[in-house]
C-alpha cells in the first residue's frame, strides 16, 4: 500500500471481502473475483487484508464481535483461516496484538487507516475546517487527508486522499496544492481540489489559478471554471466548481453522473458498506442528496431510479440492484 495515497487495489479488496461474505454473492461475482485475484498485486493486497493484522485495533475488534447476524459471524471466521503477520501501514499503526479482518473492516469504515499519519485528516461522515499558520483555511471533505509543508518561502499542501477546499490568505509565498497528478498554484483565492483514481480535479470558486499536470502541460483556470488533470494532461470537461464543492454544505449534487460515482461519494459519509450491481452503477443520476443523512439519500435514489435498495444488519450492509 502506498504511503501517500489510498491504494485503489486496497479499496477493491475491501469491496470484494464484503461481497463474498454478504450472504448474497452470485456465481458471476465469484468468477469475477477469481479473475481479479489472479493479478499478483491484487492477491498480495487480498492476503494482507483477509488475514489477521498486526495493529492496535482492540476497540474496533470488540465492536466487530457485537455486530449481529450473518455478516458479523462470517467476517469473524476470517481470523481462523490464516495466521500471518503483515505490515499494513508504514509507521501508522503500532505492531501489537492480533486483530481480525472483521475488526480491520470496521475500523477502516470509521476512518481511513492508511491516513493515520497525515497532518490533517477526517473520518467517515466528517468535514472539518483547519486554520493554517499563514491565515489560510483548508476544509477537508469526509475521509480526506493532507500534509502541510510551510516555510518562509513556500506554502505547500499535499492532498493524500479525498477532497479539500482551500481559502488562501494573500502572501508573497506561493500557495501550492500537490496531488499525484500535478499541482495547483494560487495566491489569494478559493478553490476545490479532489483526488480521483487516475486524475485530479480542480474547480475555481474565486479568482484564478495555474494548474500544472504531470506531463508539464499548464492551464489557467478562471473563476467558475474547472478541469481534471493527470499524466495525459488537461481534461476541461469537468463538473462546475459549485457542484464539486457542494459537500461543504452537506450536499451531493449530481448532474448526469453514473450512479456508481454517486454511491462512491455516499460511502465517505456512511460507516457501513454499500454494494451496487454493475447495471445499477451505470444508471445516470440528476439531483441533490443530503450527505448527512445517507438513509434519506438512498431512499430518494430508490424513488427516482429503477433500482431496489436492500438494507441488512441494521444498516451495516446496503445492496443496490
C-alpha positions as a LaTeX table, in Angstrom:
\begin{tabular}{lrrr}
\hline
Residue & $x$ (\AA) & $y$ (\AA) & $z$ (\AA) \\
\hline
Unk1 & 0.00 & 0.00 & 0.00 \\
Unk2 & 1.29 & 3.49 & $-0.80$ \\
Unk3 & 2.26 & 5.85 & 1.96 \\
Unk4 & 0.96 & 8.89 & 0.09 \\
Unk5 & $-2.48$ & 7.89 & $-1.17$ \\
Unk6 & $-5.05$ & 5.21 & $-0.51$ \\
Unk7 & $-4.38$ & 2.36 & $-2.91$ \\
Unk8 & $-7.40$ & 1.67 & $-5.17$ \\
Unk9 & $-6.46$ & $-2.03$ & $-5.02$ \\
Unk10 & $-6.90$ & $-1.90$ & $-1.25$ \\
Unk11 & $-10.36$ & $-0.36$ & $-1.63$ \\
Unk12 & $-11.25$ & $-3.04$ & $-4.20$ \\
Unk13 & $-10.10$ & $-5.77$ & $-1.81$ \\
Unk14 & $-12.39$ & $-4.40$ & 0.90 \\
Unk15 & $-15.30$ & $-4.35$ & $-1.56$ \\
Unk16 & $-14.59$ & $-7.96$ & $-2.52$ \\
Unk17 & $-14.44$ & $-9.08$ & 1.11 \\
Unk18 & $-17.83$ & $-7.50$ & 1.81 \\
Unk19 & $-19.26$ & $-9.01$ & $-1.38$ \\
Unk20 & $-18.03$ & $-12.53$ & $-0.68$ \\
Unk21 & $-19.24$ & $-12.50$ & 2.92 \\
Unk22 & $-22.53$ & $-10.70$ & 2.40 \\
Unk23 & $-24.56$ & $-13.87$ & 2.01 \\
Unk24 & $-25.80$ & $-12.66$ & $-1.40$ \\
Unk25 & $-22.83$ & $-13.39$ & $-3.66$ \\
Unk26 & $-23.58$ & $-14.79$ & $-7.12$ \\
Unk27 & $-21.62$ & $-17.28$ & $-9.24$ \\
Unk28 & $-20.80$ & $-14.48$ & $-11.66$ \\
Unk29 & $-19.37$ & $-12.37$ & $-8.84$ \\
Unk30 & $-17.26$ & $-15.32$ & $-7.65$ \\
Unk31 & $-15.91$ & $-15.72$ & $-11.18$ \\
Unk32 & $-15.08$ & $-12.01$ & $-11.41$ \\
Unk33 & $-13.35$ & $-12.22$ & $-8.04$ \\
Unk34 & $-11.12$ & $-15.07$ & $-9.22$ \\
Unk35 & $-10.19$ & $-13.03$ & $-12.31$ \\
Unk36 & $-9.36$ & $-10.03$ & $-10.14$ \\
Unk37 & $-7.38$ & $-12.18$ & $-7.69$ \\
Unk38 & $-5.19$ & $-13.60$ & $-10.46$ \\
Unk39 & $-3.20$ & $-10.34$ & $-10.59$ \\
Unk40 & $-0.14$ & $-10.65$ & $-8.29$ \\
Unk41 & $-0.59$ & $-7.24$ & $-6.65$ \\
Unk42 & $-4.29$ & $-7.93$ & $-6.09$ \\
Unk43 & $-3.51$ & $-11.25$ & $-4.43$ \\
Unk44 & $-0.89$ & $-9.67$ & $-2.18$ \\
Unk45 & $-3.33$ & $-7.00$ & $-1.05$ \\
Unk46 & $-6.10$ & $-9.55$ & $-0.55$ \\
Unk47 & $-3.88$ & $-11.77$ & 1.60 \\
Unk48 & $-2.80$ & $-8.79$ & 3.68 \\
Unk49 & $-6.44$ & $-7.85$ & 4.29 \\
Unk50 & $-8.00$ & $-11.28$ & 4.71 \\
Unk51 & $-5.52$ & $-12.50$ & 7.31 \\
Unk52 & $-5.17$ & $-11.23$ & 10.87 \\
Unk53 & $-3.49$ & $-7.83$ & 11.12 \\
Unk54 & $-0.74$ & $-6.61$ & 13.46 \\
Unk55 & $-2.35$ & $-3.43$ & 14.68 \\
Unk56 & $-3.68$ & $-1.95$ & 17.88 \\
Unk57 & $-7.34$ & $-2.24$ & 16.94 \\
Unk58 & $-8.80$ & $-3.79$ & 20.10 \\
Unk59 & $-11.75$ & $-1.32$ & 20.35 \\
Unk60 & $-12.71$ & $-1.93$ & 16.74 \\
Unk61 & $-12.40$ & $-5.68$ & 17.23 \\
Unk62 & $-14.79$ & $-5.53$ & 20.17 \\
Unk63 & $-17.23$ & $-3.57$ & 18.04 \\
Unk64 & $-16.99$ & $-6.16$ & 15.28 \\
Unk65 & $-17.86$ & $-9.00$ & 17.64 \\
Unk66 & $-21.02$ & $-7.14$ & 18.63 \\
Unk67 & $-22.22$ & $-6.91$ & 15.00 \\
Unk68 & $-25.34$ & $-9.09$ & 14.89 \\
Unk69 & $-26.21$ & $-11.75$ & 12.37 \\
Unk70 & $-24.63$ & $-13.42$ & 9.39 \\
Unk71 & $-22.27$ & $-10.62$ & 8.33 \\
Unk72 & $-20.54$ & $-10.49$ & 11.72 \\
Unk73 & $-20.25$ & $-14.27$ & 12.05 \\
Unk74 & $-18.87$ & $-14.75$ & 8.56 \\
Unk75 & $-16.32$ & $-11.95$ & 8.83 \\
Unk76 & $-15.19$ & $-13.18$ & 12.26 \\
Unk77 & $-14.39$ & $-16.60$ & 10.77 \\
Unk78 & $-11.70$ & $-14.96$ & 8.62 \\
Unk79 & $-9.45$ & $-14.79$ & 11.68 \\
Unk80 & $-9.18$ & $-18.57$ & 11.94 \\
Unk81 & $-8.34$ & $-19.16$ & 8.25 \\
Unk82 & $-4.82$ & $-17.78$ & 8.01 \\
Unk83 & $-2.32$ & $-16.60$ & 10.64 \\
Unk84 & 0.39 & $-14.39$ & 9.21 \\
Unk85 & 1.99 & $-11.16$ & 10.34 \\
Unk86 & 1.84 & $-8.37$ & 7.79 \\
Unk87 & 2.66 & $-4.68$ & 7.97 \\
Unk88 & $-0.39$ & $-2.73$ & 6.74 \\
Unk89 & 0.87 & 0.81 & 7.24 \\
Unk90 & 4.39 & 2.24 & 7.40 \\
Unk91 & 4.64 & 3.82 & 10.80 \\
Unk92 & 0.91 & 4.48 & 11.07 \\
Unk93 & $-0.10$ & 1.53 & 13.20 \\
Unk94 & 1.92 & 0.17 & 16.10 \\
Unk95 & 2.83 & $-3.50$ & 15.94 \\
Unk96 & 0.63 & $-5.11$ & 18.55 \\
Unk97 & $-1.88$ & $-7.86$ & 19.22 \\
Unk98 & $-3.62$ & $-9.90$ & 16.57 \\
Unk99 & $-6.66$ & $-8.18$ & 15.07 \\
Unk100 & $-9.27$ & $-9.89$ & 12.94 \\
Unk101 & $-10.29$ & $-8.95$ & 9.43 \\
Unk102 & $-13.66$ & $-8.00$ & 10.85 \\
Unk103 & $-12.01$ & $-5.51$ & 13.20 \\
Unk104 & $-10.00$ & $-4.07$ & 10.34 \\
Unk105 & $-13.10$ & $-3.62$ & 8.20 \\
Unk106 & $-14.99$ & $-1.87$ & 10.99 \\
Unk107 & $-12.04$ & 0.38 & 11.82 \\
Unk108 & $-11.48$ & 1.25 & 8.15 \\
Unk109 & $-15.10$ & 2.27 & 7.72 \\
Unk110 & $-14.82$ & 4.72 & 10.62 \\
Unk111 & $-11.59$ & 6.32 & 9.36 \\
Unk112 & $-9.08$ & 5.65 & 6.55 \\
Unk113 & $-6.39$ & 3.58 & 8.27 \\
Unk114 & $-3.83$ & 4.44 & 5.60 \\
Unk115 & $-4.05$ & 8.12 & 6.58 \\
Unk116 & $-3.49$ & 7.94 & 10.33 \\
Unk117 & $-0.10$ & 9.63 & 9.92 \\
Unk118 & $-1.43$ & 12.58 & 7.85 \\
Unk119 & $-1.10$ & 16.12 & 9.23 \\
Unk120 & $-4.78$ & 16.83 & 8.53 \\
Unk121 & $-7.45$ & 14.14 & 8.27 \\
Unk122 & $-11.15$ & 13.45 & 8.64 \\
Unk123 & $-13.12$ & 10.30 & 9.33 \\
Unk124 & $-16.25$ & 8.90 & 7.75 \\
Unk125 & $-19.11$ & 11.42 & 7.78 \\
Unk126 & $-16.86$ & 14.26 & 8.99 \\
Unk127 & $-15.97$ & 17.54 & 7.30 \\
Unk128 & $-13.67$ & 19.94 & 9.10 \\
Unk129 & $-12.01$ & 23.35 & 8.78 \\
Unk130 & $-8.28$ & 23.61 & 9.54 \\
Unk131 & $-6.78$ & 27.07 & 10.19 \\
Unk132 & $-3.21$ & 27.21 & 8.87 \\
Unk133 & $-0.33$ & 29.27 & 10.24 \\
Unk134 & $-0.45$ & 31.79 & 7.37 \\
Unk135 & $-4.12$ & 32.63 & 7.90 \\
Unk136 & $-5.37$ & 30.31 & 5.15 \\
Unk137 & $-8.11$ & 27.77 & 5.84 \\
Unk138 & $-8.29$ & 24.24 & 4.42 \\
Unk139 & $-11.61$ & 22.42 & 4.62 \\
Unk140 & $-11.45$ & 18.65 & 4.25 \\
Unk141 & $-14.26$ & 16.50 & 2.90 \\
Unk142 & $-15.16$ & 13.26 & 4.68 \\
Unk143 & $-12.45$ & 10.55 & 4.62 \\
Unk144 & $-9.84$ & 13.01 & 3.38 \\
Unk145 & $-6.24$ & 13.64 & 4.35 \\
Unk146 & $-3.48$ & 16.14 & 3.59 \\
Unk147 & 0.06 & 17.02 & 4.63 \\
Unk148 & 1.31 & 20.57 & 5.27 \\
Unk149 & 4.79 & 21.95 & 4.47 \\
Unk150 & 5.12 & 25.66 & 5.24 \\
Unk151 & 8.23 & 27.85 & 5.46 \\
Unk152 & 9.13 & 31.49 & 4.84 \\
Unk153 & 9.31 & 30.88 & 1.11 \\
Unk154 & 6.72 & 28.21 & 0.38 \\
Unk155 & 3.26 & 27.06 & 1.37 \\
Unk156 & 2.60 & 23.52 & 0.21 \\
Unk157 & $-0.38$ & 21.26 & 0.86 \\
Unk158 & $-0.24$ & 17.67 & $-0.38$ \\
Unk159 & $-3.65$ & 16.08 & $-0.83$ \\
Unk160 & $-3.30$ & 12.40 & 0.10 \\
Unk161 & $-6.94$ & 11.33 & $-0.16$ \\
Unk162 & $-10.40$ & 12.77 & $-0.75$ \\
Unk163 & $-11.05$ & 16.45 & $-1.39$ \\
Unk164 & $-10.30$ & 19.87 & 0.04 \\
Unk165 & $-11.35$ & 23.48 & $-0.33$ \\
Unk166 & $-8.55$ & 26.00 & 0.14 \\
Unk167 & $-9.26$ & 29.60 & 1.15 \\
Unk168 & $-5.85$ & 31.15 & 0.61 \\
Unk169 & $-4.55$ & 34.15 & 2.53 \\
Unk170 & $-2.65$ & 36.63 & 0.34 \\
Unk171 & 1.10 & 36.47 & 0.99 \\
Unk172 & 4.26 & 36.63 & $-1.10$ \\
Unk173 & 4.99 & 32.90 & $-0.83$ \\
Unk174 & 3.07 & 30.84 & $-3.40$ \\
Unk175 & 0.35 & 28.52 & $-2.13$ \\
Unk176 & 0.53 & 25.16 & $-3.92$ \\
Unk177 & $-1.65$ & 22.05 & $-3.62$ \\
Unk178 & 0.14 & 18.90 & $-4.80$ \\
Unk179 & $-1.57$ & 15.69 & $-5.92$ \\
Unk180 & $-0.06$ & 12.61 & $-7.60$ \\
Unk181 & $-1.25$ & 14.05 & $-10.91$ \\
Unk182 & 0.21 & 17.55 & $-10.77$ \\
Unk183 & $-0.16$ & 20.78 & $-8.82$ \\
Unk184 & $-2.43$ & 23.79 & $-8.36$ \\
Unk185 & $-0.71$ & 27.15 & $-7.73$ \\
Unk186 & $-2.73$ & 30.01 & $-6.30$ \\
Unk187 & $-2.34$ & 33.32 & $-4.46$ \\
Unk188 & $-5.27$ & 34.93 & $-2.62$ \\
Unk189 & $-8.03$ & 32.71 & $-3.96$ \\
Unk190 & $-10.51$ & 29.92 & $-3.11$ \\
Unk191 & $-10.71$ & 26.63 & $-4.96$ \\
Unk192 & $-11.66$ & 22.96 & $-4.58$ \\
Unk193 & $-9.35$ & 20.03 & $-5.34$ \\
Unk194 & $-10.45$ & 16.41 & $-5.48$ \\
Unk195 & $-8.25$ & 13.33 & $-5.81$ \\
Unk196 & $-9.53$ & 10.60 & $-8.13$ \\
Unk197 & $-8.03$ & 7.23 & $-9.03$ \\
Unk198 & $-6.21$ & 8.26 & $-12.22$ \\
Unk199 & $-6.53$ & 12.06 & $-12.23$ \\
Unk200 & $-7.28$ & 15.08 & $-10.06$ \\
Unk201 & $-9.98$ & 17.74 & $-10.26$ \\
Unk202 & $-9.75$ & 21.49 & $-9.57$ \\
Unk203 & $-12.61$ & 23.98 & $-9.58$ \\
Unk204 & $-12.19$ & 27.72 & $-9.10$ \\
Unk205 & $-14.61$ & 29.32 & $-6.64$ \\
Unk206 & $-12.91$ & 32.74 & $-6.53$ \\
Unk207 & $-10.30$ & 34.41 & $-8.75$ \\
Unk208 & $-7.95$ & 32.19 & $-10.81$ \\
Unk209 & $-5.08$ & 29.75 & $-10.51$ \\
Unk210 & $-2.47$ & 27.91 & $-12.56$ \\
Unk211 & $-2.61$ & 24.13 & $-12.90$ \\
Unk212 & 0.39 & 22.06 & $-13.98$ \\
Unk213 & $-0.21$ & 18.44 & $-14.97$ \\
Unk214 & 2.32 & 15.63 & $-14.58$ \\
Unk215 & 3.24 & 15.88 & $-18.27$ \\
Unk216 & 4.18 & 19.55 & $-17.84$ \\
Unk217 & 1.08 & 21.00 & $-19.52$ \\
Unk218 & $-0.15$ & 24.18 & $-17.84$ \\
Unk219 & $-3.62$ & 25.64 & $-17.75$ \\
Unk220 & $-5.07$ & 28.86 & $-16.41$ \\
Unk221 & $-8.37$ & 28.17 & $-14.62$ \\
Unk222 & $-10.56$ & 31.22 & $-14.05$ \\
Unk223 & $-13.37$ & 31.75 & $-11.55$ \\
Unk224 & $-16.31$ & 29.47 & $-12.32$ \\
Unk225 & $-14.17$ & 27.12 & $-14.43$ \\
Unk226 & $-12.85$ & 23.65 & $-13.67$ \\
Unk227 & $-10.63$ & 20.95 & $-15.13$ \\
Unk228 & $-9.30$ & 17.49 & $-14.50$ \\
Unk229 & $-5.59$ & 16.84 & $-14.89$ \\
Unk230 & $-3.24$ & 13.85 & $-14.89$ \\
Unk231 & $-0.45$ & 12.13 & $-16.77$ \\
Unk232 & $-2.27$ & 12.74 & $-20.07$ \\
Unk233 & $-2.64$ & 16.48 & $-19.46$ \\
Unk234 & $-5.82$ & 18.50 & $-19.03$ \\
Unk235 & $-9.47$ & 17.48 & $-19.43$ \\
Unk236 & $-11.59$ & 20.68 & $-19.43$ \\
Unk237 & $-14.90$ & 18.78 & $-19.37$ \\
Unk238 & $-15.42$ & 18.57 & $-15.61$ \\
Unk239 & $-18.17$ & 19.35 & $-13.04$ \\
Unk240 & $-18.75$ & 23.01 & $-12.22$ \\
Unk241 & $-17.00$ & 24.25 & $-9.06$ \\
Unk242 & $-20.20$ & 24.89 & $-7.10$ \\
Unk243 & $-21.26$ & 21.30 & $-7.83$ \\
Unk244 & $-17.92$ & 19.78 & $-6.84$ \\
Unk245 & $-17.80$ & 21.79 & $-3.61$ \\
Unk246 & $-21.41$ & 21.20 & $-2.52$ \\
Unk247 & $-20.19$ & 18.71 & 0.13 \\
Unk248 & $-19.05$ & 21.72 & 2.19 \\
Unk249 & $-22.75$ & 22.47 & 2.71 \\
Unk250 & $-23.74$ & 18.85 & 3.29 \\
Unk251 & $-24.99$ & 18.16 & $-0.22$ \\
Unk252 & $-24.10$ & 15.84 & $-3.07$ \\
Unk253 & $-25.11$ & 17.38 & $-6.40$ \\
Unk254 & $-25.32$ & 15.06 & $-9.40$ \\
Unk255 & $-25.79$ & 16.25 & $-12.98$ \\
Unk256 & $-25.88$ & 13.32 & $-15.41$ \\
Unk257 & $-23.45$ & 11.28 & $-13.27$ \\
Unk258 & $-23.30$ & 7.48 & $-13.14$ \\
Unk259 & $-24.97$ & 6.10 & $-10.04$ \\
Unk260 & $-21.71$ & 4.29 & $-9.27$ \\
Unk261 & $-19.97$ & 7.66 & $-8.77$ \\
Unk262 & $-22.79$ & 8.89 & $-6.55$ \\
Unk263 & $-22.55$ & 5.77 & $-4.38$ \\
Unk264 & $-18.77$ & 6.19 & $-4.09$ \\
Unk265 & $-19.38$ & 9.68 & $-2.74$ \\
Unk266 & $-22.00$ & 8.43 & $-0.28$ \\
Unk267 & $-19.61$ & 5.77 & 1.07 \\
Unk268 & $-17.46$ & 8.54 & 2.56 \\
Unk269 & $-20.44$ & 9.56 & 4.69 \\
Unk270 & $-21.63$ & 6.14 & 5.85 \\
Unk271 & $-19.85$ & 3.82 & 8.26 \\
Unk272 & $-21.48$ & 0.72 & 6.81 \\
Unk273 & $-20.92$ & $-0.95$ & 3.46 \\
Unk274 & $-22.73$ & $-0.28$ & 0.18 \\
Unk275 & $-22.71$ & $-2.81$ & $-2.66$ \\
Unk276 & $-24.03$ & $-1.90$ & $-6.09$ \\
Unk277 & $-24.56$ & $-4.10$ & $-9.14$ \\
Unk278 & $-22.82$ & $-3.12$ & $-12.40$ \\
Unk279 & $-26.15$ & $-2.48$ & $-14.16$ \\
Unk280 & $-27.32$ & $-0.18$ & $-11.39$ \\
Unk281 & $-23.96$ & 1.62 & $-11.30$ \\
Unk282 & $-24.34$ & 2.59 & $-14.96$ \\
Unk283 & $-27.64$ & 4.46 & $-14.45$ \\
Unk284 & $-27.48$ & 8.26 & $-14.85$ \\
Unk285 & $-28.39$ & 10.46 & $-11.90$ \\
Unk286 & $-29.66$ & 14.02 & $-11.52$ \\
Unk287 & $-30.46$ & 15.76 & $-8.26$ \\
Unk288 & $-29.24$ & 16.91 & $-4.84$ \\
Unk289 & $-28.87$ & 14.49 & $-1.95$ \\
Unk290 & $-28.20$ & 15.01 & 1.76 \\
Unk291 & $-24.78$ & 13.71 & 2.78 \\
Unk292 & $-25.52$ & 13.97 & 6.50 \\
Unk293 & $-28.44$ & 11.54 & 6.10 \\
Unk294 & $-27.38$ & 8.76 & 3.74 \\
Unk295 & $-30.52$ & 6.74 & 4.52 \\
Unk296 & $-32.59$ & 9.60 & 3.14 \\
Unk297 & $-30.29$ & 9.92 & 0.12 \\
Unk298 & $-30.59$ & 6.21 & $-0.66$ \\
Unk299 & $-34.36$ & 6.36 & $-0.28$ \\
Unk300 & $-34.53$ & 9.31 & $-2.69$ \\
Unk301 & $-32.45$ & 7.42 & $-5.25$ \\
Unk302 & $-34.75$ & 4.40 & $-4.93$ \\
Unk303 & $-37.77$ & 6.63 & $-5.57$ \\
Unk304 & $-36.38$ & 8.20 & $-8.74$ \\
Unk305 & $-34.42$ & 5.34 & $-10.34$ \\
Unk306 & $-35.34$ & 1.78 & $-11.40$ \\
Unk307 & $-33.39$ & 0.22 & $-8.54$ \\
Unk308 & $-34.05$ & $-1.80$ & $-5.41$ \\
Unk309 & $-32.22$ & $-0.88$ & $-2.19$ \\
Unk310 & $-31.93$ & $-3.67$ & 0.39 \\
Unk311 & $-30.67$ & $-2.95$ & 3.90 \\
Unk312 & $-29.22$ & $-5.61$ & 6.18 \\
Unk313 & $-27.74$ & $-5.86$ & 9.67 \\
Unk314 & $-29.31$ & $-2.64$ & 10.91 \\
Unk315 & $-27.81$ & $-0.62$ & 8.08 \\
Unk316 & $-24.29$ & $-2.09$ & 8.12 \\
Unk317 & $-24.80$ & $-3.52$ & 4.64 \\
Unk318 & $-26.78$ & $-1.95$ & 1.77 \\
Unk319 & $-27.20$ & $-3.80$ & $-1.54$ \\
Unk320 & $-28.39$ & $-1.88$ & $-4.60$ \\
Unk321 & $-29.73$ & $-3.84$ & $-7.59$ \\
\hline
\end{tabular}
